[in-house]
Amino acid sequence: MDFIRSKDLKYEYVRYDDEKDTKEVIEALKGVDITVKKGEFVSILGHNGSGKSTFAKLVNGLNMLTGGTLYVKDLDASKEENIWDIRKSVGMVFQNPDNQIIATVVEEDVAFGPENIGMDPKDIVRNVDIALKAVSMEEFRKAAPAYLSGGQKQRVAIAGILAMKPECIILDEPTAMLDPLGRKEVMDTITRLNREEGITIVLITHYMEEAALSDRIIIINDGEIAGEGSPRDVFKNVEKMKGLHLDVPQITELSYLINKENENFPGDMLTIDEFVKKAQEIGFNEGFSYVKKENKERTETEPVLEVKNLTHIYGEETAFERVALKNVSLTINRGEFIGLIGHTGSGKSTLIQHLNALAKGNEGGVYFKGMDINADKSKLKEIRQKIGLVFQYPEHQIFESTIYDEVAFGPKNCGLEGEELDKRIKEALAFVGMGEEFYKKSPFDLSGGQKRRVAIASILAMKPEVLVLDEPMAGLDPYGRDEILGNIKKMHHELGITIILVSHSMEDIANIADRIIVMNKGSVAMFDTVDNVFARADELTDMGLNAPQMTLLFTRLKKLGLDVPANIYNVKEGAEIMISALRK
């Protein structure tokens, strides 16, 4: 039985340009045919702006189609009178949890949906308990959502949908802000709901390993269907996926590269387990050994940022009291690239808000070049000019009507004007790949990746010495992620800016950072080189984190007796090793 069925589905909207007094009709969906069977688990992939979220909102009745047909549970979605019944059957979890959390207490928020569809009070209590347990948020049931991390809020949002017991759940990038363990828990929950309870799942994701868990994948590209099939059939077309600005699981890309040199090894592996099993079947060349060339040690420079015995308590002496940071001390040197990782709620975002005095600790302090940044309030503007912060959601720091004005705001408020101001703006935008054609555009008309570039440019125009980025790649497609990472690398190498990058991607951190800070329950659990941190993979797992997928694979191979290092972080290096190691 088809639960969702569309034929020649179209959605158009009008974009107005007040300055030019013109309007443009945007075709978000150009006539797509999509079928999702009852009880099926379907993943939808596509680059940012491809039409994925538009399709999801049509299925949930949040938008009304402008052409073609769409039936949800045999209800015509073009008819207003069917929308209420459709929304009772189809729950939707958004990318940004702040868009759907409305209550002041977690359990009340989770109960809000069931109450509004008229569920029996006894069933509401039971379903709220089950939903909170499913997303590992039982201990926060009495907490205020405002005090939760981004990842914790997302779990509450998912619980709110689960509690309504819908027949179908659409999830739009639900794990974008979660740590590796949180992602696994949510995906385990989704998979269990699908397999055991028969709930139809439509998952929109940029994590290819998540899509690999589904029954079927549908690719939307520029409002049209660009392909569909089983995960193995879709992902084996590596070049096609890259051409669509998408990606494949790292294990699939690794097996694809090996297959190009060794046809005995299949090019469509999806998991570490099946990769290792096949490698053992083929066998390794006798006496094979590989020694990784170690990177030259960085020259130690003078400290630029020091955190000393910093403690921060939210809601002190209230019912919501929570220790977010506990006696944190660390030193960051000039020119370093620091990765900052930790489970959701570990204190990462709270810590970085102290680095340019957006927050002040209950105890301890932060020092920039030896100066206490909170000692003299008159110097805060100067401090924030030198230590730039790009927030988790760029929408939260973008407010001007044009991109040019947005980038101008910071330096203008620091007293810059005239030719120097104009020069700063143009240099900053050019650095993030935005030329003159962007100057008069509204930042609110941009894609998620472009908004992040504007946010970064607005900080760059201040000429900071330290740049702190809080999850700048979250929610971006692979192309957008690589673009932002490229900009960040460029700033570090060409401008010599000290970078502190918060991320839940172990692969990105491993390939770019000099040292890694690992936060756990408000304290610094590790602060060491990339190799030394990821060598403690078991400890990271216990903290809700993980090691890069290549590291996990080579750790397994090393335990099986293959003479290889475990500190392998990228697919290209992994492929070179395996091509030499495997028999032909």
C-alpha positions in Angstrom: 0.0 0.0 0.0 1.3 3.5 -0.9 1.4 5.9 2.0 2.8 8.8 0.0 2.1 9.1 -3.7 2.9 12.1 -5.9 2.6 12.6 -9.7 4.1 15.5 -11.5 4.2 17.3 -8.1 5.1 21.0 -8.4 5.7 23.8 -6.0 6.4 27.4 -7.0 6.8 30.6 -5.0 7.4 34.2 -5.8 10.6 36.1 -4.7 10.3 39.8 -4.7 13.2 42.3 -5.2 11.9 45.6 -3.6 15.0 47.5 -4.8 14.5 46.6 -8.4 10.7 46.4 -8.1 10.7 43.0 -9.7 9.5 39.5 -8.9 10.8 36.1 -9.8 8.9 32.8 -9.9 11.0 30.1 -8.2 10.3 26.5 -9.2 11.3 24.5 -6.0 9.8 21.3 -7.4 9.5 20.8 -11.1 7.2 17.8 -11.4 8.4 14.9 -9.2 6.9 11.4 -9.0 7.6 9.9 -5.6 6.1 6.9 -4.0 6.7 5.8 -0.4 5.0 2.5 0.7 3.4 2.1 4.1 6.1 0.9 6.6 9.0 1.8 4.3 12.1 3.6 5.4 13.1 6.1 2.7 16.0 8.6 2.7 15.9 11.7 0.6 19.3 13.2 -0.5 20.1 16.4 -2.3 22.3 19.5 -2.1 21.1 22.5 -0.1 18.2 24.2 -2.0 17.4 21.1 -4.1 13.8 20.8 -3.0 14.0 18.1 -0.3 12.5 20.2 2.5 9.9 21.6 0.2 8.7 18.1 -0.5 8.6 17.3 3.2 6.5 20.4 4.0 4.0 19.4 1.2 3.6 15.9 2.6 3.0 17.3 6.1 0.6 19.9 4.8 2.7 22.9 5.9 2.8 24.1 2.2 0.1 23.6 -0.4 1.2 22.2 -3.8 0.9 24.4 -6.9 0.7 21.7 -9.5 0.4 17.9 -10.0 -1.1 15.6 -7.4 -0.1 14.4 -3.9 -1.9 11.8 -1.9 -1.0 11.0 1.8 -2.7 8.0 3.2 -5.1 8.2 0.2 -6.0 11.8 1.3 -5.7 14.5 -1.4 -3.2 17.0 -0.1 -4.4 19.7 -2.4 -7.7 20.0 -0.4 -7.7 22.1 2.7 -10.2 19.9 4.5 -7.7 17.0 4.5 -4.8 18.9 6.1 -5.7 18.2 9.7 -6.0 14.4 9.2 -2.8 14.4 7.2 -0.9 16.2 10.0 -2.3 13.7 12.6 -0.9 10.9 10.5 2.4 12.6 9.5 4.7 14.1 12.2 7.6 16.3 11.2 10.9 17.0 12.9 12.7 20.1 11.7 16.4 20.8 11.4 16.3 23.6 13.9 14.6 22.5 17.2 14.0 26.1 18.2 11.4 26.2 15.5 9.2 23.7 17.2 9.8 23.9 21.0 7.2 26.1 22.7 6.9 25.0 26.4 9.0 26.1 29.3 9.5 22.5 30.7 10.7 19.6 28.6 8.0 17.1 29.5 5.3 19.7 28.9 6.7 20.4 25.5 6.7 16.7 24.6 3.1 16.4 25.8 1.9 19.5 23.8 1.3 17.5 20.5 -0.6 14.6 22.1 -2.8 17.1 24.0 -3.6 19.0 20.8 -4.8 15.9 18.9 -7.1 14.9 21.8 -5.2 11.9 23.2 -6.4 10.4 26.4 -4.4 11.8 29.4 -3.3 8.4 30.6 -1.9 7.7 27.1 -0.2 11.1 27.1 1.7 10.3 30.3 2.8 6.9 29.0 3.8 8.2 25.6 5.8 11.1 27.0 7.7 8.6 29.2 8.4 6.3 26.2 9.4 9.2 23.9 11.8 10.7 26.4 13.4 7.3 27.0 13.7 6.7 23.3 15.9 9.8 22.9 17.8 9.5 26.2 16.3 12.6 27.8 14.5 11.2 30.8 16.8 13.0 33.3 16.0 16.3 31.7 12.2 16.0 31.8 11.9 18.8 34.4 14.5 21.0 32.7 13.8 24.2 30.9 14.5 23.9 27.1 16.2 27.3 27.2 19.0 25.8 29.3 19.6 22.8 26.9 22.3 22.5 24.2 21.3 22.5 20.6 21.6 18.7 20.4 19.5 18.2 23.5 16.8 20.4 22.1 16.7 18.3 19.0 16.1 15.2 21.0 13.2 16.9 22.8 11.7 17.9 19.4 11.9 14.3 18.2 10.3 13.1 21.4 7.4 15.5 20.9 6.7 13.9 17.6 7.2 10.3 18.8 4.7 11.0 21.6 1.9 11.6 19.1 2.4 8.0 17.7 2.1 9.1 14.0 1.9 6.6 11.2 4.7 8.4 9.4 7.5 10.5 10.6 9.4 13.0 8.3 12.7 14.0 9.7 14.5 17.0 8.1 18.2 16.7 9.1 17.3 15.6 12.7 20.8 14.7 13.7 22.7 17.7 12.3 23.5 19.1 15.7 24.0 15.9 17.6 27.2 14.2 18.8 28.1 10.7 17.3 26.4 8.8 20.1 23.4 11.1 19.9 23.2 10.4 16.2 23.4 6.7 16.7 20.7 6.8 19.4 18.4 8.7 17.2 19.0 6.5 14.2 18.6 3.4 16.4 15.3 4.8 17.5 14.2 5.6 14.0 15.2 2.2 12.8 13.4 0.5 15.7 10.2 2.5 15.1 10.3 1.5 11.5 11.2 -2.2 11.9 9.2 -3.1 15.1 6.3 -0.7 15.0 5.9 -0.3 11.2 6.1 3.5 11.2 6.8 4.9 7.8 10.0 6.9 7.9 11.1 9.7 5.5 14.6 10.9 6.4 16.3 13.9 4.9 20.0 13.8 5.7 23.5 14.8 4.6 25.0 11.9 6.6 25.5 9.2 4.0 26.0 6.5 6.7 22.5 7.3 7.9 21.0 7.0 4.5 22.7 3.6 4.1 20.4 2.3 6.9 17.2 2.9 4.8 15.4 0.6 2.4 15.6 3.0 -0.4 17.2 6.4 -1.4 15.6 9.1 -3.5 17.9 11.9 -4.9 16.3 15.3 -5.6 18.4 17.7 -7.6 17.3 21.2 -8.5 13.6 20.2 -8.0 13.8 17.0 -10.1 14.4 13.3 -9.4 18.0 12.6 -10.2 18.0 8.9 -9.1 16.7 6.3 -6.7 17.3 2.8 -5.6 18.8 0.7 -2.8 21.6 2.3 -0.8 24.1 0.0 -2.4 22.9 0.7 -5.9 22.9 4.5 -5.3 26.2 4.8 -3.5 28.2 2.6 -5.9 27.9 5.4 -8.5 30.5 7.5 -6.7 31.3 9.9 -9.6 27.6 10.6 -10.2 27.1 11.4 -6.5 30.0 13.7 -6.5 28.7 15.4 -9.6 25.4 16.1 -7.7 27.4 17.8 -4.9 26.7 14.8 -2.7 28.9 12.2 -1.1 29.0 8.4 -0.3 29.8 6.6 2.9 33.6 6.7 3.5 33.8 2.9 3.4 32.0 2.9 0.0 34.4 5.5 -1.4 37.4 3.5 0.0 36.1 0.3 -1.7 35.5 2.1 -4.9 39.1 3.4 -5.1 40.4 0.0 -4.2 38.2 -1.6 -6.9 39.7 0.7 -9.6 43.1 -1.0 -8.9 42.0 -4.4 -7.7 38.9 -5.8 -9.4 38.8 -8.7 -6.9 37.6 -6.2 -4.2 34.0 -5.1 -4.7 33.5 -1.3 -5.1 30.2 -1.1 -3.2 30.9 -1.8 0.4 28.6 0.0 2.9 30.0 -0.9 6.4 33.2 -1.6 8.2 32.1 -5.1 9.0 31.6 -6.2 5.4 34.7 -4.4 4.3 36.9 -6.3 6.9 35.2 -9.6 6.1 35.9 -9.2 2.3 39.5 -8.1 3.0 40.0 -11.3 5.1 38.6 -13.4 2.3 40.9 -11.9 -0.3 43.9 -11.9 2.0 46.9 -9.7 2.5 50.3 -9.7 0.8 52.8 -11.6 2.9 55.2 -9.3 4.9 53.2 -6.2 4.1 54.0 -3.3 6.4 53.2 0.4 6.3 54.7 3.2 8.3 52.9 6.6 8.2 55.1 9.6 7.7 54.7 11.8 10.7 53.9 15.4 10.4 56.5 17.9 11.5 55.9 19.2 14.9 54.6 22.7 15.0 56.8 25.4 16.5 55.5 26.5 19.9 54.5 30.1 20.0 53.3 32.5 22.7 49.9 32.0 24.3 47.1 34.1 22.8 44.2 32.8 24.9 44.3 31.4 28.4 41.4 30.0 30.4 42.0 29.7 34.1 39.9 27.8 36.6 36.7 28.8 34.8 33.4 27.7 36.3 29.9 28.7 35.0 26.6 27.8 36.6 23.3 28.4 34.8 20.3 29.3 37.0 22.4 29.4 40.2 20.4 29.0 43.3 17.2 28.2 41.3 15.3 25.0 40.6 17.1 25.0 37.2 20.6 25.2 38.5 23.1 23.4 36.3 26.9 23.5 36.3 27.9 24.0 32.6 31.7 24.5 33.1 33.7 23.1 36.0 37.2 24.4 36.8 38.3 24.6 33.1 41.9 25.6 32.4 43.7 25.6 29.0 46.1 27.5 26.9 45.9 28.2 23.2 48.9 29.5 21.3 49.0 32.0 18.5 48.5 30.5 15.1 47.1 27.2 16.3 44.2 25.4 14.8 42.2 23.9 17.7 39.4 21.4 17.3 36.8 21.4 20.1 34.7 18.3 20.5 32.4 16.9 23.1 28.9 15.3 23.6 25.9 17.5 23.4 25.6 19.4 26.7 29.3 18.9 27.4 29.9 22.7 27.7 31.5 23.4 24.3 29.1 26.3 23.3 29.2 27.7 26.9 33.0 27.7 26.8 33.4 29.6 23.6 30.9 32.2 24.7 33.3 33.1 27.4 36.2 33.5 25.0 35.0 36.9 23.8 33.1 37.9 27.0 29.6 37.1 25.7 29.3 35.2 29.0 31.1 35.6 32.3 32.0 32.8 34.6 31.0 32.5 38.3 34.6 31.7 39.0 37.9 32.0 37.1 38.7 34.0 34.1 39.7 34.3 30.4 42.9 36.1 29.3 43.8 37.4 25.9 47.5 38.0 25.5 47.7 38.1 29.3 44.9 40.6 29.8 41.7 39.6 31.7 39.0 40.2 29.1 36.4 41.1 31.8 38.6 43.4 33.8 37.7 46.6 31.9 34.3 46.9 30.3 35.4 49.8 28.2 37.7 47.5 26.3 35.1 44.9 25.5 34.6 46.3 22.0 38.3 45.9 21.3 38.3 42.4 22.7 35.4 41.3 20.5 37.1 42.9 17.5 40.2 40.7 18.1 38.3 37.5 19.0 35.5 36.8 16.5 32.7 34.3 17.1 30.5 32.7 14.4 27.4 31.2 15.9 25.9 27.8 15.4 23.0 29.2 13.4 24.2 32.1 11.1 20.6 33.4 11.0 21.1 34.5 14.6 23.7 37.0 13.7 22.5 38.3 10.3 20.0 41.1 10.3 20.9 43.8 7.7 19.0 44.1 4.4 22.0 43.6 2.1 25.1 41.5 2.3 27.4 44.5 1.9 25.7 46.2 4.9 25.8 43.1 6.9 29.6 42.8 6.5 30.0 46.5 7.1 28.2 46.5 10.4 31.1 45.3 12.6 33.9 47.5 11.3 31.6 50.5 11.1 30.7 50.2 14.7 34.4 50.1 15.5 34.8 53.5 13.9 35.9 52.5 10.4 34.5 54.6 7.4 35.2 55.7 3.9 37.7 53.9 1.6 39.2 51.7 4.4 35.7 50.4 5.3 34.9 49.7 1.7 38.2 47.9 1.3 37.6 45.7 4.3 34.2 44.7 3.2 35.3 43.8 -0.3 38.4 41.9 0.9 36.4 39.9 3.4 33.7 38.9 0.9 36.2 38.1 -1.8 38.0 35.8 0.7 34.9 33.7 1.2 34.2 33.6 -2.5 31.5 36.2 -2.8 32.1 38.8 -5.5 30.4 42.1 -6.5 27.3 40.3 -7.7 26.4 39.5 -4.0 26.8 43.0 -2.6 23.2 44.2 -2.9 21.5 40.8 -2.4 19.6 40.1 0.8 21.4 37.7 3.1 18.0 36.1 3.9 17.7 34.9 0.3 20.9 32.8 0.5 21.4 29.1 1.1 22.6 27.8 4.5 26.2 27.6 3.2 26.1 31.1 1.8 24.7 32.5 5.0 27.6 31.0 6.9 30.1 32.6 4.4 28.5 36.0 5.0 28.7 35.4 8.8 32.4 34.5 8.5 33.0 37.5 6.2 31.4 39.9 8.7 33.8 38.7 11.4 36.8 38.7 9.0 36.2 42.4 8.1 37.0 43.1 11.8 40.5 41.6 11.2 40.4 39.3 14.2 43.4 37.5 15.6 41.3 34.6 16.9 38.3 33.2 15.1 35.9 30.8 16.9 33.4 28.8 14.8 30.5 26.9 16.5 29.5 24.0 14.2 29.8 26.1 10.9 29.2 23.0 8.7 26.1 21.7 10.5 23.2 21.1 8.1 25.2 21.7 5.0 25.5 19.3 2.0 28.9 17.8 1.3 29.7 20.5 -1.3 28.8 23.3 1.1 30.7 21.6 4.0 33.9 21.3 1.9 33.5 24.9 0.7 33.3 26.3 4.3 36.2 24.1 5.4 38.2 25.4 2.5 37.5 29.0 3.6 38.5 28.2 7.2 41.8 26.5 6.1 42.6 29.4 3.8 42.1 31.9 6.7 44.4 29.9 8.9 47.2 29.5 6.4 47.1 32.8 4.5 46.0 35.2 7.3 47.6 33.4 10.3 44.4 33.6 12.3 44.2 31.3 15.3 41.2 29.1 14.7 39.0 27.3 17.3 36.5 25.0 15.5 33.6 23.3 17.2 32.4 20.2 15.3 30.7 16.9 15.8 32.5 15.6 12.6 35.5 13.6 13.8 36.7 13.2 10.2 36.8 17.0 9.7 38.6 17.7 13.0 41.1 14.9 12.4 42.1 16.3 9.0 42.4 19.9 9.9 43.3 20.5 13.6 46.7 20.7 15.3 45.3 19.9 18.7 41.9 18.8 20.1 40.1 19.9 23.2 37.7 17.2 24.4 34.9 18.4 26.7 33.0 16.0 28.9 30.4 17.0 31.5 31.7 20.6 31.7 35.3 19.7 32.2 38.4 19.3 29.9 38.8 15.5 29.5 41.7 15.7 27.0 43.7 18.4 25.3 46.3 16.9 23.0 47.5 16.2 19.5 45.1 14.6 17.0 46.9 11.3 17.1 47.0 11.1 20.9 43.3 12.0 21.2 42.0 9.5 18.7 44.3 6.8 20.0 41.9 6.8 23.0 38.9 5.8 20.9 37.4 3.7 23.6 37.4 6.6 26.0 35.9 8.9 23.4 33.1 6.4 22.8 32.3 6.3 26.5 31.9 10.1 26.3 29.4 9.9 23.5 32.0 10.6 20.8 33.9 8.5 18.3 37.0 8.3 16.2 37.0 9.0 12.4 35.6 6.0 10.4 39.0 5.4 8.7 40.6 5.2 12.2 38.1 2.7 13.3 38.7 0.6 10.2 42.5 0.6 10.5 42.2 -0.1 14.2 40.3 -3.3 13.4 42.8 -4.3 10.7 45.7 -3.7 13.0 44.0 -6.0 15.6 43.7 -8.7 12.9 47.5 -8.6 12.5 48.0 -6.3 9.5 51.0 -4.1 10.1 49.4 -0.7 9.7 49.0 2.4 11.9 45.7 3.2 13.4 46.0 6.9 12.9 44.6 7.1 9.4 42.0 9.8 8.9 41.2 10.2 5.3 40.0 7.9 2.5 42.7 8.7 0.0 45.5 7.6 2.4 43.4 4.6 3.4 43.0 3.5 -0.2 46.8 3.8 -0.9 47.5 1.4 2.0 44.8 -1.1 1.1 45.7 -1.2 -2.6 49.2 -2.2 -1.6 48.1 -4.6 1.2 45.5 -6.7 -0.6 46.3 -9.6 -2.8 45.2 -9.4 -6.4 
